[in-house]
Amino acid sequence: MEAPPSRRLEGLSGSYMALLRVGFLTGSDSWLQKQKLTAKYLKMRLEGVVYPDVFALPDFIGARCEFLCDGDPIVDSKYDLLMSELNGSDRQLEYLNSVVAGQRVPVAVIPGPPEIIARGLTQHRLNLVCQILSGAEYVWAYSETIRDFCDGLVDGCKAQVIPWPFDTATAVRIGATARPKTSGKIQILLNAPLRFHANTHNYPFLLKSALLRVWNDLPMDVRQRVTFHSFIYHPDDEASFHNTGFSEGLPIVLERNKSYSRFIRFIAECDAVVNVLYGNVLGRITFLAGALDRPGVFGDTSEINRKLYPTATVPLLSPGRLEKALRDLFSSLIQNTPDCRFLPCHAAVREVGDFPMNASRFRSIIEDAQETYVPGG
């Protein structure tokens, strides 16, 4: 029996990596969405900034990238590698499964948080997820939790944890251009973004309950100095923010959406960050808080939170511990005396955000995968 044609990446060393042609499946059939992504990442390349999300992985290794809509014809000769997230509707998963099964070009799948994959599972969707994980040449995870989740679904050891395109030096450089802080004011970033619906529901009223108990014990002159700032990106969440009474009793300011550079400056202008989310999130906010040396309180379910802020993570579902952490954080802010418990581990921030080193590690992972890949395996 003739062996299946090899779909491995070949020759990915030295300057050839810069010639790598990546087709990135966006998970959307919207031509407009594809153009927005293309413009967004072109703008950031011109600014010398890499936004640390999944669509930045080609830029991370210096490859050329073209975004593709679901259903776009894929010409094998145009690409050396296809990349795609792993989440979405039945239709999106069916399309990705057909690409994995039918293309001669190797496919790298990058799963999102297990909570997002698991919440919408049906038997049909579970079958598709397992087929995709089994058939893709590469499964790249941003945390050990996601790696173990994916390997457990297919009863194998296929997924590999990869470095992520965090960049401490760039965050510090941009943060240094932030506006000077207003004397006496305390500005706190609160759960960015606020979510009340869908796959990333983060139980915001559990956080509010603990926060409100701390807030009600603060002297009036202190309350007048404090504001909480957050972001909402979905109309349903904005409606719930107003309709559920979430903002009642707390001075919460909803900020306008910002470019990545402006968002970095905004965090640099904050005195603290409270980002207590539920789930294995990537941790972009935590990373920026650490890179900018902001004190904070963070949820303990994300690996990067525990690594960068080992003494400042708390369970969202433990209201008493959450309240105590918030109370102690406020005490340090009011007294203007930094509490080391809420500060980042600087060595970990440097390691996670060493962009050149981690880009080199990612290239090595790809090169090693080339050598160990067994066609049809």
C-alpha positions in Angstrom: 0.0 0.0 0.0 1.4 3.4 -1.0 2.1 5.7 1.9 0.1 8.9 2.2 1.8 12.0 0.8 3.9 13.8 3.3 2.4 17.0 4.6 5.2 18.0 6.9 6.9 21.3 6.8 10.2 21.1 5.1 13.3 23.3 5.1 12.2 25.5 7.9 15.5 26.8 9.1 17.6 29.9 8.8 16.2 32.6 6.4 13.6 30.3 4.9 11.4 30.8 8.0 10.9 34.4 6.8 9.5 33.0 3.5 7.0 30.7 5.2 3.6 31.2 3.7 0.8 30.8 6.2 -2.9 30.7 5.5 -4.9 31.5 8.6 -8.5 30.2 8.8 -10.5 33.0 10.5 -13.5 30.9 11.6 -15.8 33.3 9.9 -17.3 33.4 6.4 -17.4 37.2 6.5 -15.3 38.9 3.8 -15.5 42.2 5.8 -14.2 40.5 9.0 -11.3 39.1 7.0 -10.4 42.6 5.7 -10.6 44.1 9.2 -8.2 41.5 10.5 -5.8 42.2 7.6 -5.9 45.9 8.2 -5.6 45.5 12.0 -2.4 43.5 11.8 -0.9 45.6 9.0 -1.4 48.6 11.2 0.3 47.0 14.2 3.2 45.8 12.1 3.7 49.4 10.9 3.6 50.5 14.6 6.1 47.8 15.6 3.6 46.1 17.9 2.5 42.5 18.0 -0.9 42.0 19.6 -0.6 38.8 21.6 -3.5 36.7 20.3 -3.7 33.7 18.1 -3.7 35.6 14.8 -0.3 37.1 15.7 1.5 33.7 15.6 2.6 34.1 12.0 4.1 37.5 12.8 5.7 36.0 15.8 7.9 33.8 13.6 8.3 36.3 10.9 6.2 34.4 8.4 3.9 35.9 5.7 0.2 35.4 6.4 -3.0 35.6 4.5 -6.3 35.4 6.3 -8.9 33.1 4.9 -12.7 33.0 5.2 -14.5 29.7 5.9 -15.3 28.2 2.5 -12.5 30.0 0.6 -10.8 27.8 -1.9 -7.3 26.7 -0.6 -4.7 26.2 -3.3 -2.0 23.8 -1.9 0.8 25.5 -3.8 0.0 28.9 -2.2 0.8 27.9 1.4 3.3 26.0 3.4 1.2 25.9 6.6 -2.4 26.4 7.5 -3.4 27.6 11.0 -6.8 27.7 12.7 -8.3 28.1 16.2 -10.4 25.2 17.5 -13.8 26.5 18.6 -17.0 27.6 16.9 -20.2 26.4 15.5 -20.9 23.0 13.9 -20.6 24.6 10.5 -17.2 26.1 11.3 -15.9 22.8 12.8 -17.2 20.8 9.8 -15.3 23.2 7.5 -12.1 22.9 9.5 -12.4 19.1 9.6 -12.8 19.0 5.9 -9.6 21.1 5.5 -7.7 18.8 7.9 -8.8 15.7 6.1 -8.5 17.0 2.5 -5.5 19.3 2.2 -1.9 18.3 1.4 -0.8 21.4 3.3 -0.1 20.7 7.0 -2.6 22.2 9.4 -1.8 23.6 12.9 -4.7 23.8 15.3 -4.6 26.2 18.2 -7.4 25.4 20.7 -9.0 28.0 22.9 -9.9 27.6 26.6 -11.4 24.2 27.4 -14.5 25.9 28.9 -15.4 27.4 25.5 -14.9 24.1 23.7 -16.7 22.0 26.4 -19.8 24.2 27.0 -21.3 23.8 23.6 -20.5 20.1 23.0 -23.0 17.8 21.4 -22.1 14.3 20.3 -21.7 15.6 16.7 -19.5 18.4 17.8 -17.4 16.2 20.1 -16.8 13.8 17.2 -15.7 16.8 15.0 -13.3 18.1 17.7 -11.7 14.7 18.2 -11.3 14.1 14.4 -9.7 17.5 14.0 -7.3 17.0 16.9 -6.4 13.5 15.6 -6.0 14.6 12.0 -4.2 17.9 12.3 -0.4 17.7 11.9 0.2 20.0 14.8 -1.8 20.9 17.9 -0.4 24.0 19.7 -1.5 25.0 23.2 -0.8 28.1 25.1 -0.9 26.3 28.5 -0.4 22.9 30.0 -4.1 22.7 30.9 -5.1 23.0 27.3 -2.5 20.5 26.2 -3.7 18.0 28.7 -7.4 18.6 27.8 -6.7 18.0 24.1 -4.5 15.0 24.6 -7.2 13.5 26.9 -9.9 13.9 24.2 -7.9 11.8 21.7 -6.0 9.5 24.2 -2.6 10.6 23.0 0.4 12.9 23.5 0.2 15.1 20.5 -0.5 18.6 21.7 2.5 20.8 22.5 2.8 24.0 24.6 4.2 26.8 22.6 5.6 30.2 23.6 3.2 33.1 23.1 4.0 36.5 21.5 4.1 38.5 24.7 6.6 41.4 24.6 7.7 43.0 27.8 10.1 45.5 26.2 7.4 46.9 23.9 4.9 47.1 26.7 7.4 49.1 28.9 8.3 51.3 26.0 4.7 52.2 25.2 3.7 52.4 28.9 6.4 55.0 29.4 4.4 57.4 27.1 1.3 57.3 29.3 -0.1 60.5 30.8 1.1 61.4 34.3 -1.2 60.2 37.1 -3.6 62.7 38.7 -2.4 63.3 42.3 -4.6 61.7 44.9 -6.8 59.8 42.5 -6.9 56.0 42.4 -7.9 54.4 39.1 -8.5 50.6 39.0 -9.0 48.5 35.9 -11.9 46.1 36.7 -12.4 42.8 34.7 -11.6 43.7 31.1 -13.9 42.9 29.5 -17.0 42.6 31.6 -19.0 39.6 30.3 -22.5 38.6 31.3 -23.3 36.2 28.5 -22.0 33.4 26.2 -19.0 31.2 26.5 -16.8 33.6 28.5 -19.4 34.4 31.2 -17.4 35.3 34.2 -19.9 35.6 37.1 -19.4 39.4 37.5 -21.8 39.6 40.4 -19.6 37.4 42.5 -16.8 39.9 42.1 -19.2 42.8 42.7 -20.5 41.3 45.9 -17.0 41.0 47.4 -16.0 44.4 46.0 -19.1 46.1 47.4 -18.5 44.9 50.9 -15.0 46.4 50.8 -16.3 49.6 49.2 -19.0 50.2 51.9 -16.4 50.1 54.6 -14.2 52.8 53.0 -14.3 56.4 54.3 -16.2 58.8 52.1 -13.1 60.9 51.4 -11.4 57.8 50.0 -14.4 56.8 47.9 -14.4 60.2 46.3 -10.8 59.5 45.0 -11.5 56.0 43.5 -12.9 55.0 40.1 -13.2 51.6 38.5 -12.7 51.3 34.7 -13.8 48.6 32.4 -14.6 47.6 28.8 -17.5 46.0 27.2 -17.2 44.7 23.6 -20.6 43.1 23.0 -24.0 44.8 22.8 -25.7 42.1 24.9 -23.2 42.6 27.7 -23.6 46.3 27.5 -27.4 45.9 27.9 -26.9 43.6 30.8 -24.5 46.0 32.5 -27.3 48.6 32.6 -30.3 46.4 33.0 -29.0 44.1 35.8 -27.9 47.0 38.1 -24.3 45.9 38.0 -23.0 49.5 38.2 -25.2 50.4 41.2 -23.3 51.4 44.2 -19.9 51.6 42.5 -18.3 54.3 40.4 -17.7 52.3 37.3 -16.6 54.0 34.1 -17.1 52.2 30.8 -14.1 53.1 28.6 -14.2 53.4 24.8 -12.5 50.6 22.8 -8.9 51.4 22.3 -6.1 50.3 20.0 -3.6 48.0 21.6 -1.0 50.8 22.1 -3.6 53.0 23.7 -4.7 50.2 25.9 -1.2 49.6 27.1 -0.9 53.3 28.0 -4.3 53.1 29.8 -3.1 50.2 32.0 0.1 52.2 32.8 -2.2 55.0 34.0 -4.0 52.7 36.4 -3.0 52.2 40.0 -4.1 48.6 40.2 -5.7 45.8 38.2 -8.5 43.6 39.4 -9.1 40.8 36.8 -10.8 37.9 38.4 -12.1 35.8 35.6 -13.3 32.2 35.6 -11.6 29.8 33.2 -8.3 29.1 31.5 -7.9 32.4 29.8 -4.8 33.4 27.9 -3.9 36.2 30.3 -3.2 39.3 28.2 -4.4 41.7 30.9 -2.3 39.9 33.5 0.8 40.0 31.3 0.4 43.7 30.7 -0.2 44.4 34.4 3.0 42.5 35.2 5.1 44.1 32.4 4.0 47.6 33.7 4.5 46.6 37.4 1.0 47.2 38.4 -0.3 45.6 41.7 -3.4 43.5 41.4 -5.7 40.7 42.2 -6.3 37.9 39.6 -8.3 34.7 39.2 -6.4 31.5 40.0 -7.7 29.4 37.1 -5.3 30.7 34.5 -1.7 29.4 34.5 -0.2 32.7 33.5 -1.9 34.4 36.5 -0.4 32.0 38.9 3.0 32.3 37.3 3.2 36.1 37.1 1.3 36.9 40.3 1.9 33.8 42.5 0.7 35.5 45.8 -2.1 37.6 44.3 -4.4 35.0 42.7 -7.7 34.0 44.4 -10.6 31.7 43.4 -13.6 33.6 42.1 -15.8 31.0 43.7 -14.3 31.7 47.2 -16.0 35.0 48.2 -14.3 35.3 51.6 -10.8 34.9 50.2 -11.6 37.3 47.3 -13.0 39.9 49.7 -9.9 39.7 51.9 -7.6 40.1 49.0 -9.5 43.1 47.7 -9.5 44.6 51.2 -5.8 44.2 51.6 -5.1 45.6 48.1 -7.2 48.7 48.8 -5.4 49.2 52.1 -2.1 49.3 50.3 -3.4 51.7 47.7 -4.9 54.1 50.2 -1.7 54.2 52.3 0.4 54.4 49.1 2.6 51.7 50.4 3.1 48.8 47.9 2.3 45.4 49.3 4.7 42.9 47.7 1.9 40.2 47.8 0.1 42.0 45.0 3.2 42.8 42.8 4.3 40.6 39.9 7.2 38.2 39.9 9.7 40.2 37.8 11.7 37.2 36.7 8.6 35.4 35.4 7.5 38.6 33.5 10.9 38.8 31.8 10.7 35.1 30.9 7.2 35.2 29.5 7.7 38.5 27.7 11.1 37.8 26.1 9.8 38.2 22.6 13.1 37.4 20.7 13.9 34.4 22.8 10.4 33.0 22.6 10.1 33.6 18.9 13.3 31.6 18.5 11.9 28.8 20.7 8.7 28.7 18.6 10.8 28.3 15.4 12.7 25.5 17.0 9.5 23.7 17.9 8.4 23.9 14.3 11.7 22.7 13.1 11.7 19.8 15.6 8.1 18.9 14.5 9.4 18.7 10.9 11.9 16.1 11.9 9.6 13.9 14.0 6.4 14.1 12.0 5.4 10.7 10.5 3.2 11.1 7.4 -0.3 9.8 8.1 0.6 9.3 11.8 
